[in-house]
Amino acid sequence: MSAQLNVAVADSQSTERGLLRFITAGSVDDGKSTLIGRLLFDSKGIFADQLAAVSRSRHKRTVGDTIDLSLLTDGLEAEREQGITIDVAYRYFATPKRKFIIADTPGHEQYTRNMVTGASTADAVIILIDVSKVKLNDDGSVDLLIQTKRHSTIAHLLQIEHVIVAVNKMDLVDYDQTVYDRIVAAYSEFAATLGLKDIHPIPLSALAGDNVVVGSEKMNWYTGPTLIELLESLSVHDESHDVPFRFPVQLVARHNGHEANDFRGYMGRIEAGKIARGDRIVVQPGGQEATVKDIQTFDGSLAEAVAGQSVTLLLDEYVDISRGDTLSEAARPATLLKTVLADICWLSEEPLDLRRKYWLKHTTRQVAARVTRIESLLDINTQQRHAADEVKLNGIATVSINVQQPLAADAYDASRSTGSFILIDEVTHQTVAAGMIRL
């Protein structure tokens, strides 16, 4: 079965392929923290003092001198005591071919909100499946865990480009290929209902190190790449350079000097597209147009800047611009929305209440908002949508939202940065939902 799925193998060149951000996701105790610990340990991505601290930890869950690799990412005391991941832990390491930023996200349903946070900037996701928890039925079917389905659904909603299906703890089933093939077939069927396409399955044992950094003699039936080779080979296409220019204004900078030397710059981060001197921009939602006179940074003036750079823009014309406004490409402006159609992941223990007011935070703009209608609620198991009158913790729904002031937004499909938002409870100031704009 695994041979039917297209796995991209790393080429033989040792050229640097740039930065890859990826997360681990799965249910509780699927081995996410152990897998990252194994990646760091086997790739020499940890320091000697870190290793010594882990070896001395009183929370070790291994026997004798064996290192508890999960402790390399479980930094909170509560995480070590309970043996679970609660918060998102970010780790950096590099190989000769690529640099990596890993987000170790919680598996417990209660902390799904943390998983959404880690996934929001990821290029790839490793969905871990614990073979000891998957139910293999006599009729040949396989029952995947609900968290596996939930995390895969979130990965699809957030449009994470690559999905690695890591079938973990193969040592517990004596490295049986039949078990692996059945699980991969079941996940592939579920992924098809989601619309996930770039699926990379791999059998491994994070605890024993099989197929993580080095191959496994015990699984000689698997001829694909190891996990690290697969991560090194994944392409990361930055579409933000190809889309129209978007620049949410964070701060208006002024000199306090004489009027003759007046300086007015607009500071922020380019979220999409690129900008050059002489380009025409439009201020949204106001609608005034202007020409870019200069692009300034701490290191000096630039002729051109691209997505991801933090710059100060100077304009030829004096126009009314404040924090929260968006400077867009004049020929291809963002859509101004007073009613937002969006998919949301509900992150609060208090259900969504259509009678309450919320703050909607979109780029640098924060406006009063009210959810006016729940269009549909997604059933994680069946992937069917149905009517609902409330959305509870971890629910995924399509909703309509009215905002007090217009938003200069794009569909999430076109731009992650200008197509996403969060909802904030106006009383508690807690983040209650993460949203993807569908227009």
Disulfide bonds with the S-S distance in Angstrom:
none
